[in-house]
Amino acid sequence: MSLVILMLGGYLCWPDSALAERAVTLEWDAPTTNEDHSPLTDLAGYILRQTNPGGSEKTTNLDLKNGESFKVSGLLPGNTYIFAVAAVDFSGNQSAWSNMLKVVIPAASIPTPTPAPTPAPDGDHGSIFPPTPTPTPSKDPRHWPPTTDFNGSHTSDLASASKTAGEFKIYLSDLEPADGTVISGKFDALDFGAGTVDKVRGLQLITASPARASAKKGKSKRSGKNSKKISWQTVDPFSVEKRDWTTFGRADDKPIFGCSHEGLAVPAVVQTATSQRPQLKLKLAVKKAKIKLPLETREVLCSSSASSNVYALYQRGRKVMVRGLSLDGKITMKEKTPKGLKKPHLFVLPAGQLGPETVGLIGKRDNKQVVALWSAKTQRWLEDELPLKAEAVRGLAVGTQGTEYRWLGVQRKDRLDIVSFKNSTNAWTSDTVEVGKDLKLANQALRLRRK
């Protein structure tokens, strides 16, 4: 069956007492076709799934006399509930679950007077959004805010940029990832990423700029391609104010974004050694770190945890492997990819309250989209088939939705799919993110073209 949900959250019902239970009325549209696009003539009813705080689930069978709406009561203040609905026919067949709707019941509180916000100058939205908090001075990764949390909501936002449009966009998280307010600004850099610089969150933009002439020991000024270095800048996404950050790497190096050390962004580049023996190295502007990567590396990324690890996807002979390394170069993981998984792409779910840092792959098997997460506990890949078309993957982004779940954003040719991970794996297509031909997501893996 096919089920289209137009709205799964009509309105909340508030009682007089501030401590009383709340209720929500859910609404949806009736499906009209089966999965094979034939007319649906034997609809029997619906199944409503309610995920409670703590992860427990409750299902309710609804017959057609209720129509396409249902009132859920007994919701407690200060808690978050997630709902989804599926259709069933008289043969017992069940459709795929609808999009997930998160309902946040505000905690009961006594209202107190608040000062009026200070009007912001034209073009400055600082008074609309809460001030950006600084990272918590704790080395426990569960206490670090998400790398791409731009407005201090403790959820990950999604950042993208288009060179053709000359614009970046930040999709703030709301009930779902990338489902809230959109912030945009001009984009005129060669590349970009996101992170926390000097305890202030923002975008990291880079440009290639000529190196200054060297006057040491009579050395002449260099010229040509190698005379340029990479200049890293930051931009406040709310005021679009740019400032210089640092100069790091040569113009022929490939910058990689998302690397962090103790919660702060670290510039990093992948460089090919100029020695007779070919080598591939990741160089970071911290502790003068240089990490040797497998020469056959296809993709490399830094995890978005408080202190990053580096991961490389590479092929050696017929084996496709994933290698993990700490910032001091120690190997933390070296595993084969799942058997039969074709065209795998690498991602890493960040560490935090929802679990430790987790390496993942998304690829195809038998023309089906498959996602695999590495379990450090069982030392094996845990796989799920996704209800998504197995189309080419153009980019990936990761994040956390508060304490609800971790998610993976999958950029396709004309859409962005979201995959959530917690007790189960769910997937849906975002209807808010605009996907263009040259759109790029922040902090995705660096893809290296190998001969």
C-alpha positions as a Markdown table, in Angstrom:
| # | Residue | x | y | z |
|---|---|---|---|---|
| 1 | Met | 0.0 | 0.0 | 0.0 |
| 2 | Ser | 0.9 | 3.6 | -0.3 |
| 3 | Leu | 0.0 | 6.0 | 2.4 |
| 4 | Val | 0.4 | 9.8 | 2.1 |
| 5 | Ile | 0.3 | 11.8 | 5.4 |
| 6 | Leu | -0.4 | 15.4 | 4.9 |
| 7 | Met | -0.6 | 16.4 | 8.5 |
| 8 | Leu | -0.1 | 14.1 | 11.5 |
| 9 | Gly | -0.6 | 16.8 | 14.1 |
| 10 | Gly | -3.7 | 18.9 | 14.1 |
| 11 | Tyr | -3.8 | 20.6 | 17.5 |
| 12 | Leu | -3.1 | 20.2 | 21.2 |
| 13 | Cys | -5.8 | 20.2 | 23.9 |
| 14 | Trp | -4.8 | 22.0 | 27.0 |
| 15 | Pro | -6.7 | 21.5 | 30.3 |
| 16 | Asp | -7.2 | 24.2 | 32.9 |
| 17 | Ser | -4.7 | 22.7 | 35.4 |
| 18 | Ala | -1.0 | 23.3 | 34.6 |
| 19 | Leu | -0.1 | 19.8 | 35.9 |
| 20 | Ala | -2.8 | 17.9 | 34.2 |
| 21 | Glu | -2.3 | 15.5 | 31.3 |
| 22 | Arg | -2.4 | 16.8 | 27.7 |
| 23 | Ala | -4.0 | 15.4 | 24.6 |
| 24 | Val | -3.2 | 15.8 | 20.9 |
| 25 | Thr | -5.5 | 15.2 | 17.9 |
| 26 | Leu | -3.7 | 13.5 | 14.9 |
| 27 | Glu | -5.0 | 13.8 | 11.4 |
| 28 | Trp | -4.0 | 12.2 | 8.1 |
| 29 | Asp | -5.3 | 11.5 | 4.5 |
| 30 | Ala | -6.7 | 8.2 | 3.5 |
| 31 | Pro | -4.5 | 6.2 | 1.0 |
| 32 | Thr | -6.0 | 5.7 | -2.5 |
| 33 | Thr | -3.6 | 3.4 | -4.2 |
| 34 | Asn | -1.6 | 0.2 | -3.5 |
| 35 | Glu | 2.2 | 0.1 | -3.9 |
| 36 | Asp | 1.8 | -1.1 | -7.5 |
| 37 | His | -0.3 | 2.0 | -8.2 |
| 38 | Ser | -3.5 | 0.0 | -8.6 |
| 39 | Pro | -6.6 | 1.4 | -6.9 |
| 40 | Leu | -7.0 | 0.6 | -3.2 |
| 41 | Thr | -10.5 | -0.9 | -2.7 |
| 42 | Asp | -10.2 | -3.0 | 0.4 |
| 43 | Leu | -8.9 | -0.5 | 3.1 |
| 44 | Ala | -9.7 | -2.0 | 6.5 |
| 45 | Gly | -8.3 | 0.5 | 9.0 |
| 46 | Tyr | -5.1 | 1.9 | 10.5 |
| 47 | Ile | -2.4 | 1.2 | 13.0 |
| 48 | Leu | -1.2 | 4.1 | 15.2 |
| 49 | Arg | 2.3 | 3.7 | 16.7 |
| 50 | Gln | 3.2 | 5.9 | 19.7 |
| 51 | Thr | 6.8 | 6.0 | 21.0 |
| 52 | Asn | 6.9 | 7.1 | 24.6 |
| 53 | Pro | 9.8 | 8.8 | 26.6 |
| 54 | Gly | 12.4 | 6.1 | 27.2 |
| 55 | Gly | 11.8 | 4.3 | 23.9 |
| 56 | Ser | 8.8 | 2.1 | 24.7 |
| 57 | Glu | 6.2 | 1.7 | 22.0 |
| 58 | Lys | 2.4 | 1.4 | 22.0 |
| 59 | Thr | 0.3 | 0.5 | 19.0 |
| 60 | Thr | -3.5 | 1.1 | 18.6 |
| 61 | Asn | -5.7 | -0.5 | 16.0 |
| 62 | Leu | -8.2 | 1.9 | 14.5 |
| 63 | Asp | -11.1 | 1.0 | 12.3 |
| 64 | Leu | -12.7 | 3.2 | 9.6 |
| 65 | Lys | -15.4 | 4.5 | 11.9 |
| 66 | Asn | -12.9 | 6.9 | 13.4 |
| 67 | Gly | -12.1 | 8.3 | 10.0 |
| 68 | Glu | -8.7 | 9.8 | 9.4 |
| 69 | Ser | -8.2 | 11.3 | 12.8 |
| 70 | Phe | -7.6 | 10.2 | 16.4 |
| 71 | Lys | -7.3 | 11.9 | 19.8 |
| 72 | Val | -4.4 | 10.7 | 22.0 |
| 73 | Ser | -4.8 | 11.6 | 25.6 |
| 74 | Gly | -2.7 | 10.9 | 28.7 |
| 75 | Leu | 0.4 | 12.8 | 27.5 |
| 76 | Leu | 2.4 | 14.2 | 30.4 |
| 77 | Pro | 4.0 | 17.7 | 30.6 |
| 78 | Gly | 7.7 | 17.9 | 30.0 |
| 79 | Asn | 7.8 | 14.8 | 27.8 |
| 80 | Thr | 8.3 | 14.1 | 24.1 |
| 81 | Tyr | 6.2 | 11.6 | 22.1 |
| 82 | Ile | 6.6 | 10.4 | 18.5 |
| 83 | Phe | 3.7 | 9.1 | 16.4 |
| 84 | Ala | 3.5 | 7.3 | 13.0 |
| 85 | Val | 0.5 | 5.7 | 11.2 |
| 86 | Ala | 0.2 | 2.8 | 8.7 |
| 87 | Ala | -2.8 | 1.5 | 6.7 |
| 88 | Val | -4.0 | -2.2 | 6.6 |
| 89 | Asp | -6.3 | -4.0 | 4.2 |
| 90 | Phe | -8.7 | -6.9 | 4.8 |
| 91 | Ser | -6.0 | -9.4 | 3.7 |
| 92 | Gly | -3.8 | -8.3 | 6.6 |
| 93 | Asn | -1.3 | -6.4 | 4.5 |
| 94 | Gln | 0.3 | -3.4 | 6.1 |
| 95 | Ser | 1.7 | -0.3 | 4.4 |
| 96 | Ala | 5.0 | 1.3 | 5.2 |
| 97 | Trp | 5.0 | 3.6 | 8.2 |
| 98 | Ser | 4.3 | 7.3 | 7.6 |
| 99 | Asn | 6.6 | 10.1 | 8.4 |
| 100 | Met | 7.3 | 10.4 | 12.1 |
| 101 | Leu | 5.7 | 13.3 | 14.0 |
| 102 | Lys | 7.4 | 14.5 | 17.2 |
| 103 | Val | 5.1 | 16.1 | 19.7 |
| 104 | Val | 6.8 | 18.1 | 22.6 |
| 105 | Ile | 4.6 | 18.7 | 25.6 |
| 106 | Pro | 5.9 | 21.8 | 27.4 |
| 107 | Ala | 6.8 | 21.4 | 31.1 |
| 108 | Ala | 4.3 | 23.0 | 33.5 |
| 109 | Ser | 5.7 | 26.3 | 34.7 |
| 110 | Ile | 4.5 | 29.5 | 36.3 |
| 111 | Pro | 5.0 | 32.3 | 33.8 |
| 112 | Thr | 7.4 | 35.1 | 34.9 |
| 113 | Pro | 7.8 | 38.5 | 33.3 |
| 114 | Thr | 10.6 | 38.6 | 30.7 |
| 115 | Pro | 12.3 | 41.7 | 29.4 |
| 116 | Ala | 11.5 | 42.8 | 25.9 |
| 117 | Pro | 14.1 | 41.8 | 23.3 |
| 118 | Thr | 16.5 | 44.5 | 22.2 |
| 119 | Pro | 15.7 | 45.5 | 18.6 |
| 120 | Ala | 18.5 | 44.3 | 16.2 |
| 121 | Pro | 20.0 | 46.5 | 13.5 |
| 122 | Asp | 18.9 | 45.8 | 9.9 |
| 123 | Gly | 20.4 | 42.6 | 8.6 |
| 124 | Asp | 21.3 | 41.4 | 12.1 |
| 125 | His | 19.1 | 38.6 | 13.5 |
| 126 | Gly | 20.9 | 38.2 | 16.7 |
| 127 | Ser | 17.8 | 39.1 | 18.8 |
| 128 | Ile | 15.6 | 36.5 | 17.2 |
| 129 | Phe | 17.8 | 33.5 | 18.1 |
| 130 | Pro | 19.2 | 32.6 | 21.5 |
| 131 | Pro | 22.9 | 33.3 | 22.1 |
| 132 | Thr | 25.2 | 30.5 | 21.0 |
| 133 | Pro | 26.4 | 28.7 | 24.1 |
| 134 | Thr | 30.1 | 27.8 | 24.5 |
| 135 | Pro | 31.1 | 24.2 | 24.8 |
| 136 | Thr | 30.8 | 22.6 | 28.2 |
| 137 | Pro | 34.2 | 22.3 | 29.9 |
| 138 | Ser | 33.9 | 18.6 | 30.3 |
| 139 | Lys | 35.8 | 15.9 | 28.4 |
| 140 | Asp | 32.9 | 13.5 | 28.5 |
| 141 | Pro | 31.7 | 13.4 | 24.8 |
| 142 | Arg | 28.1 | 13.0 | 26.0 |
| 143 | His | 28.2 | 16.6 | 27.3 |
| 144 | Trp | 29.5 | 18.3 | 24.1 |
| 145 | Pro | 26.9 | 20.1 | 22.0 |
| 146 | Pro | 26.5 | 18.9 | 18.4 |
| 147 | Thr | 29.1 | 20.3 | 15.9 |
| 148 | Thr | 26.4 | 21.8 | 13.7 |
| 149 | Asp | 24.1 | 23.2 | 16.4 |
| 150 | Phe | 23.9 | 26.8 | 15.3 |
| 151 | Asn | 21.1 | 28.1 | 17.5 |
| 152 | Gly | 21.9 | 26.4 | 20.8 |
| 153 | Ser | 18.9 | 24.0 | 20.6 |
| 154 | His | 21.1 | 20.9 | 21.4 |
| 155 | Thr | 20.1 | 19.4 | 18.0 |
| 156 | Ser | 22.1 | 19.2 | 14.8 |
| 157 | Asp | 21.2 | 21.5 | 12.0 |
| 158 | Leu | 22.0 | 20.9 | 8.3 |
| 159 | Ala | 24.2 | 23.3 | 6.3 |
| 160 | Ser | 24.4 | 23.3 | 2.5 |
| 161 | Ala | 25.9 | 25.6 | -0.2 |
| 162 | Ser | 25.7 | 26.0 | -3.9 |
| 163 | Lys | 28.4 | 27.7 | -6.0 |
| 164 | Thr | 26.0 | 28.3 | -8.9 |
| 165 | Ala | 23.5 | 30.1 | -6.7 |
| 166 | Gly | 26.3 | 31.7 | -4.7 |
| 167 | Glu | 24.5 | 31.0 | -1.5 |
| 168 | Phe | 24.7 | 28.9 | 1.7 |
| 169 | Lys | 21.6 | 27.7 | 3.6 |
| 170 | Ile | 21.3 | 26.4 | 7.2 |
| 171 | Tyr | 18.2 | 24.4 | 7.9 |
| 172 | Leu | 17.5 | 24.6 | 11.6 |
| 173 | Ser | 16.1 | 21.4 | 13.2 |
| 174 | Asp | 12.6 | 21.5 | 14.6 |
| 175 | Leu | 10.3 | 18.5 | 15.0 |
| 176 | Glu | 12.5 | 16.7 | 12.5 |
| 177 | Pro | 16.0 | 17.3 | 11.1 |
| 178 | Ala | 16.2 | 20.3 | 8.7 |
| 179 | Asp | 12.5 | 21.0 | 9.3 |
| 180 | Gly | 12.7 | 24.5 | 11.0 |
| 181 | Thr | 13.7 | 28.0 | 10.1 |
| 182 | Val | 16.1 | 28.5 | 7.1 |
| 183 | Ile | 19.0 | 30.9 | 7.3 |
| 184 | Ser | 20.8 | 31.9 | 4.1 |
| 185 | Gly | 23.7 | 34.1 | 3.0 |
| 186 | Lys | 26.1 | 34.8 | 0.2 |
| 187 | Phe | 28.6 | 32.1 | -0.6 |
| 188 | Asp | 31.8 | 33.0 | -2.6 |
| 189 | Ala | 34.4 | 30.6 | -1.3 |
| 190 | Leu | 36.0 | 27.5 | -2.9 |
| 191 | Asp | 34.7 | 25.2 | -0.2 |
| 192 | Phe | 33.0 | 25.2 | 3.2 |
| 193 | Gly | 32.3 | 23.3 | 6.4 |
| 194 | Ala | 30.9 | 23.9 | 9.8 |
| 195 | Gly | 32.2 | 23.8 | 13.4 |
| 196 | Thr | 33.1 | 25.7 | 16.5 |
| 197 | Val | 35.9 | 28.2 | 16.2 |
| 198 | Asp | 37.1 | 30.1 | 19.3 |
| 199 | Lys | 34.0 | 28.8 | 21.1 |
| 200 | Val | 31.7 | 30.4 | 18.5 |
| 201 | Arg | 29.7 | 28.2 | 16.1 |
| 202 | Gly | 29.7 | 29.1 | 12.5 |
| 203 | Leu | 30.7 | 28.1 | 9.0 |
| 204 | Gln | 34.3 | 27.6 | 8.0 |
| 205 | Leu | 35.0 | 29.0 | 4.5 |
| 206 | Ile | 38.2 | 28.6 | 2.6 |
| 207 | Thr | 39.9 | 30.4 | -0.2 |
| 208 | Ala | 43.3 | 30.0 | -1.9 |
| 209 | Ser | 45.4 | 33.1 | -1.5 |
| 210 | Pro | 48.9 | 34.0 | -2.6 |
| 211 | Ala | 51.6 | 33.3 | -0.1 |
| 212 | Arg | 53.6 | 36.2 | 1.3 |
| 213 | Ala | 57.1 | 36.7 | -0.1 |
| 214 | Ser | 59.9 | 35.2 | 2.0 |
| 215 | Ala | 62.8 | 37.4 | 2.9 |
| 216 | Lys | 64.7 | 34.7 | 4.9 |
| 217 | Lys | 68.3 | 34.1 | 3.7 |
| 218 | Gly | 67.7 | 35.9 | 0.4 |
| 219 | Lys | 65.1 | 33.4 | -0.8 |
| 220 | Ser | 63.2 | 34.7 | -3.8 |
| 221 | Lys | 59.4 | 35.0 | -3.9 |
| 222 | Arg | 57.8 | 31.8 | -5.2 |
| 223 | Ser | 55.4 | 31.9 | -8.1 |
| 224 | Gly | 52.9 | 29.7 | -9.7 |
| 225 | Lys | 50.4 | 27.2 | -8.2 |
| 226 | Asn | 52.7 | 26.2 | -5.3 |
| 227 | Ser | 53.0 | 29.8 | -4.2 |
| 228 | Lys | 49.4 | 29.8 | -2.9 |
| 229 | Lys | 48.2 | 28.6 | 0.5 |
| 230 | Ile | 44.8 | 27.9 | 1.8 |
| 231 | Ser | 43.3 | 30.7 | 3.8 |
| 232 | Trp | 40.6 | 29.6 | 6.2 |
| 233 | Gln | 37.8 | 32.1 | 7.2 |
| 234 | Thr | 34.8 | 31.9 | 9.5 |
| 235 | Val | 31.4 | 33.5 | 8.9 |
| 236 | Asp | 28.6 | 34.1 | 11.5 |
| 237 | Pro | 25.5 | 32.6 | 9.8 |
| 238 | Phe | 23.2 | 35.1 | 11.5 |
| 239 | Ser | 25.0 | 38.3 | 10.7 |
| 240 | Val | 27.0 | 36.9 | 7.7 |
| 241 | Glu | 30.1 | 38.6 | 9.1 |
| 242 | Lys | 33.3 | 37.1 | 7.9 |
| 243 | Arg | 36.7 | 37.2 | 9.6 |
| 244 | Asp | 40.1 | 35.6 | 8.9 |
| 245 | Trp | 40.9 | 32.5 | 10.9 |
| 246 | Thr | 44.2 | 31.0 | 9.9 |
| 247 | Thr | 46.4 | 29.9 | 6.9 |
| 248 | Phe | 47.0 | 26.2 | 6.7 |
| 249 | Gly | 47.9 | 23.9 | 3.8 |
| 250 | Arg | 49.1 | 24.3 | 0.2 |
| 251 | Ala | 46.9 | 25.2 | -2.7 |
| 252 | Asp | 47.2 | 21.7 | -4.1 |
| 253 | Asp | 46.1 | 20.0 | -0.8 |
| 254 | Lys | 42.5 | 18.9 | -0.4 |
| 255 | Pro | 40.8 | 20.5 | 2.7 |
| 256 | Ile | 38.7 | 18.3 | 4.9 |
| 257 | Phe | 36.1 | 19.7 | 7.3 |
| 258 | Gly | 34.5 | 18.5 | 10.5 |
| 259 | Cys | 37.7 | 17.7 | 12.4 |
| 260 | Ser | 37.6 | 18.7 | 16.1 |
| 261 | His | 39.9 | 18.6 | 19.1 |
| 262 | Glu | 38.4 | 19.0 | 22.5 |
| 263 | Gly | 35.3 | 20.6 | 21.0 |
| 264 | Leu | 37.0 | 23.1 | 18.7 |
| 265 | Ala | 37.4 | 22.9 | 14.9 |
| 266 | Val | 40.8 | 22.0 | 13.6 |
| 267 | Pro | 41.9 | 22.8 | 10.0 |
| 268 | Ala | 42.9 | 19.7 | 8.1 |
| 269 | Val | 44.1 | 18.8 | 4.6 |
| 270 | Val | 44.9 | 15.6 | 2.7 |
| 271 | Gln | 48.1 | 15.8 | 0.8 |
| 272 | Thr | 50.0 | 13.6 | -1.6 |
| 273 | Ala | 53.7 | 13.2 | -0.6 |
| 274 | Thr | 56.2 | 14.5 | -3.2 |
| 275 | Ser | 58.7 | 11.7 | -2.4 |
| 276 | Gln | 59.5 | 9.0 | -4.9 |
| 277 | Arg | 57.3 | 6.6 | -3.0 |
| 278 | Pro | 53.7 | 7.7 | -3.3 |
| 279 | Gln | 52.0 | 8.4 | 0.0 |
| 280 | Leu | 48.8 | 9.9 | 1.2 |
| 281 | Lys | 48.7 | 11.9 | 4.4 |
| 282 | Leu | 46.2 | 13.8 | 6.5 |
| 283 | Lys | 47.7 | 16.8 | 8.2 |
| 284 | Leu | 46.0 | 18.6 | 11.0 |
| 285 | Ala | 46.7 | 22.0 | 12.6 |
| 286 | Val | 46.9 | 20.5 | 16.1 |
| 287 | Lys | 49.9 | 18.8 | 17.8 |
| 288 | Lys | 51.5 | 18.9 | 14.3 |
| 289 | Ala | 49.6 | 15.7 | 13.6 |
| 290 | Lys | 50.3 | 13.8 | 10.4 |
| 291 | Ile | 48.3 | 10.6 | 9.7 |
| 292 | Lys | 49.3 | 8.2 | 7.0 |
| 293 | Leu | 46.4 | 7.0 | 5.0 |
| 294 | Pro | 46.2 | 3.9 | 2.8 |
| 295 | Leu | 47.2 | 5.0 | -0.7 |
| 296 | Glu | 44.1 | 3.4 | -2.2 |
| 297 | Thr | 41.8 | 5.6 | -0.1 |
| 298 | Arg | 38.5 | 6.5 | -1.8 |
| 299 | Glu | 36.9 | 8.5 | 1.0 |
| 300 | Val | 38.2 | 10.0 | 4.2 |
| 301 | Leu | 36.4 | 11.9 | 6.9 |
| 302 | Cys | 36.8 | 13.2 | 10.4 |
| 303 | Ser | 34.1 | 12.2 | 12.9 |
| 304 | Ser | 32.0 | 15.1 | 14.3 |
| 305 | Ser | 32.5 | 14.1 | 17.9 |
| 306 | Ala | 34.2 | 16.4 | 20.4 |
| 307 | Ser | 37.6 | 14.9 | 19.6 |
| 308 | Ser | 37.6 | 13.5 | 16.1 |
| 309 | Asn | 38.8 | 10.2 | 14.9 |
| 310 | Val | 39.8 | 9.8 | 11.2 |
| 311 | Tyr | 38.2 | 7.1 | 9.0 |
| 312 | Ala | 39.2 | 6.0 | 5.5 |
| 313 | Leu | 37.3 | 3.8 | 3.0 |
| 314 | Tyr | 39.8 | 2.1 | 0.6 |
| 315 | Gln | 40.1 | -0.9 | -1.7 |
| 316 | Arg | 43.0 | -3.3 | -1.7 |
| 317 | Gly | 42.7 | -5.9 | -4.3 |
| 318 | Arg | 39.2 | -7.2 | -4.2 |
| 319 | Lys | 38.7 | -6.2 | -0.5 |
| 320 | Val | 37.0 | -3.0 | 0.4 |
| 321 | Met | 38.1 | -1.9 | 3.9 |
| 322 | Val | 37.4 | 0.7 | 6.5 |
| 323 | Arg | 40.2 | 1.9 | 8.7 |
| 324 | Gly | 39.9 | 4.1 | 11.8 |
| 325 | Leu | 42.7 | 6.2 | 13.3 |
| 326 | Ser | 43.0 | 8.5 | 16.3 |
| 327 | Leu | 44.4 | 11.9 | 15.9 |
| 328 | Asp | 47.8 | 10.6 | 17.0 |
| 329 | Gly | 47.8 | 8.0 | 14.2 |
| 330 | Lys | 46.9 | 4.9 | 16.2 |
| 331 | Ile | 44.7 | 2.4 | 14.3 |
| 332 | Thr | 41.4 | 2.0 | 16.1 |
| 333 | Met | 39.6 | -0.1 | 13.5 |
| 334 | Lys | 40.4 | -2.2 | 10.4 |
| 335 | Glu | 37.5 | -4.1 | 9.0 |
| 336 | Lys | 36.1 | -5.4 | 5.7 |
| 337 | Thr | 32.9 | -3.9 | 4.4 |
| 338 | Pro | 29.8 | -6.2 | 4.4 |
| 339 | Lys | 29.9 | -8.9 | 1.8 |
| 340 | Gly | 28.1 | -8.0 | -1.4 |
| 341 | Leu | 27.6 | -4.3 | -0.5 |
| 342 | Lys | 28.2 | -2.3 | -3.7 |
| 343 | Lys | 29.2 | 1.3 | -4.0 |
| 344 | Pro | 29.5 | 1.9 | -0.3 |
| 345 | His | 29.8 | 5.4 | 1.2 |
| 346 | Leu | 31.2 | 6.2 | 4.6 |
| 347 | Phe | 29.7 | 8.1 | 7.5 |
| 348 | Val | 30.1 | 8.3 | 11.3 |
| 349 | Leu | 27.3 | 8.9 | 13.8 |
| 350 | Pro | 28.6 | 11.3 | 16.5 |
| 351 | Ala | 29.1 | 10.2 | 20.1 |
| 352 | Gly | 26.8 | 11.6 | 22.8 |
| 353 | Gln | 23.9 | 10.7 | 25.0 |
| 354 | Leu | 22.5 | 8.4 | 22.4 |
| 355 | Gly | 25.6 | 6.2 | 22.2 |
| 356 | Pro | 29.3 | 6.0 | 21.3 |
| 357 | Glu | 30.7 | 7.1 | 18.0 |
| 358 | Thr | 29.5 | 4.6 | 15.4 |
| 359 | Val | 30.9 | 4.0 | 11.9 |
| 360 | Gly | 28.4 | 3.4 | 9.1 |
| 361 | Leu | 28.1 | 2.6 | 5.4 |
| 362 | Ile | 25.3 | 3.1 | 2.9 |
| 363 | Gly | 25.3 | 1.1 | -0.3 |
| 364 | Lys | 23.4 | -1.2 | -2.6 |
| 365 | Arg | 22.8 | -4.9 | -2.7 |
| 366 | Asp | 20.4 | -6.5 | -5.2 |
| 367 | Asn | 19.2 | -3.1 | -6.2 |
| 368 | Lys | 18.1 | -2.3 | -2.6 |
| 369 | Gln | 19.4 | 0.5 | -0.4 |
| 370 | Val | 21.3 | -1.0 | 2.6 |
| 371 | Val | 22.7 | 0.8 | 5.6 |
| 372 | Ala | 25.2 | -0.9 | 7.9 |
| 373 | Leu | 26.4 | 0.2 | 11.3 |
| 374 | Trp | 29.6 | -1.3 | 12.9 |
| 375 | Ser | 28.9 | -2.8 | 16.4 |
| 376 | Ala | 32.0 | -2.5 | 18.6 |
| 377 | Lys | 30.3 | -4.8 | 21.1 |
| 378 | Thr | 29.6 | -7.7 | 18.7 |
| 379 | Gln | 32.4 | -6.9 | 16.3 |
| 380 | Arg | 30.2 | -7.1 | 13.2 |
| 381 | Trp | 28.1 | -5.0 | 10.8 |
| 382 | Leu | 24.4 | -4.7 | 11.7 |
| 383 | Glu | 22.5 | -4.2 | 8.5 |
| 384 | Asp | 19.0 | -2.8 | 7.5 |
| 385 | Glu | 17.3 | -2.5 | 4.2 |
| 386 | Leu | 15.8 | 1.0 | 3.7 |
| 387 | Pro | 12.5 | 1.7 | 2.0 |
| 388 | Leu | 14.3 | 4.1 | -0.3 |
| 389 | Lys | 15.1 | 4.0 | -4.0 |
| 390 | Ala | 18.7 | 2.8 | -4.4 |
| 391 | Glu | 19.8 | 5.9 | -6.4 |
| 392 | Ala | 23.2 | 7.4 | -6.5 |
| 393 | Val | 24.5 | 9.1 | -3.3 |
| 394 | Arg | 25.8 | 12.6 | -3.9 |
| 395 | Gly | 26.6 | 13.5 | -0.3 |
| 396 | Leu | 26.0 | 12.6 | 3.3 |
| 397 | Ala | 25.5 | 14.5 | 6.6 |
| 398 | Val | 25.0 | 13.3 | 10.1 |
| 399 | Gly | 23.5 | 14.7 | 13.3 |
| 400 | Thr | 21.5 | 14.2 | 16.5 |
| 401 | Gln | 17.9 | 15.1 | 17.1 |
| 402 | Gly | 18.2 | 16.1 | 20.8 |
| 403 | Thr | 17.9 | 12.9 | 22.8 |
| 404 | Glu | 15.5 | 11.3 | 20.4 |
| 405 | Tyr | 17.7 | 9.7 | 17.8 |
| 406 | Arg | 20.8 | 10.1 | 15.6 |
| 407 | Trp | 20.3 | 10.7 | 11.9 |
| 408 | Leu | 21.9 | 10.4 | 8.4 |
| 409 | Gly | 21.1 | 12.9 | 5.6 |
| 410 | Val | 21.4 | 11.3 | 2.2 |
| 411 | Gln | 21.7 | 13.7 | -0.7 |
| 412 | Arg | 20.3 | 12.4 | -4.0 |
| 413 | Lys | 20.0 | 14.0 | -7.5 |
| 414 | Asp | 16.7 | 15.7 | -6.7 |
| 415 | Arg | 15.9 | 15.1 | -3.0 |
| 416 | Leu | 17.3 | 14.6 | 0.5 |
| 417 | Asp | 16.4 | 11.4 | 2.4 |
| 418 | Ile | 16.7 | 11.2 | 6.2 |
| 419 | Val | 17.5 | 8.0 | 8.0 |
| 420 | Ser | 17.1 | 7.9 | 11.8 |
| 421 | Phe | 18.8 | 5.4 | 14.2 |
| 422 | Lys | 17.7 | 4.5 | 17.7 |
| 423 | Asn | 15.9 | 1.3 | 18.7 |
| 424 | Ser | 14.9 | 0.9 | 15.1 |
| 425 | Thr | 15.9 | 2.3 | 11.7 |
| 426 | Asn | 13.4 | 4.6 | 9.9 |
| 427 | Ala | 13.7 | 6.6 | 6.7 |
| 428 | Trp | 11.7 | 9.4 | 5.0 |
| 429 | Thr | 12.2 | 12.1 | 2.4 |
| 430 | Ser | 12.6 | 15.7 | 3.6 |
| 431 | Asp | 10.2 | 18.1 | 2.0 |
| 432 | Thr | 12.0 | 21.3 | 3.1 |
| 433 | Val | 15.6 | 20.9 | 1.8 |
| 434 | Glu | 16.2 | 22.3 | -1.7 |
| 435 | Val | 18.5 | 20.0 | -3.7 |
| 436 | Gly | 20.3 | 21.4 | -6.7 |
| 437 | Lys | 22.8 | 20.0 | -9.2 |
| 438 | Asp | 25.9 | 21.4 | -7.4 |
| 439 | Leu | 24.6 | 21.4 | -3.8 |
| 440 | Lys | 27.1 | 20.3 | -1.2 |
| 441 | Leu | 26.5 | 19.4 | 2.4 |
| 442 | Ala | 28.8 | 20.5 | 5.1 |
| 443 | Asn | 31.3 | 18.2 | 6.7 |
| 444 | Gln | 30.7 | 15.2 | 4.4 |
| 445 | Ala | 33.5 | 12.8 | 3.5 |
| 446 | Leu | 36.2 | 13.9 | 1.1 |
| 447 | Arg | 36.1 | 11.7 | -2.0 |
| 448 | Leu | 39.4 | 11.1 | -3.7 |
| 449 | Arg | 39.5 | 10.0 | -7.3 |
| 450 | Arg | 41.9 | 7.1 | -7.5 |
| 451 | Lys | 43.4 | 5.8 | -10.8 |
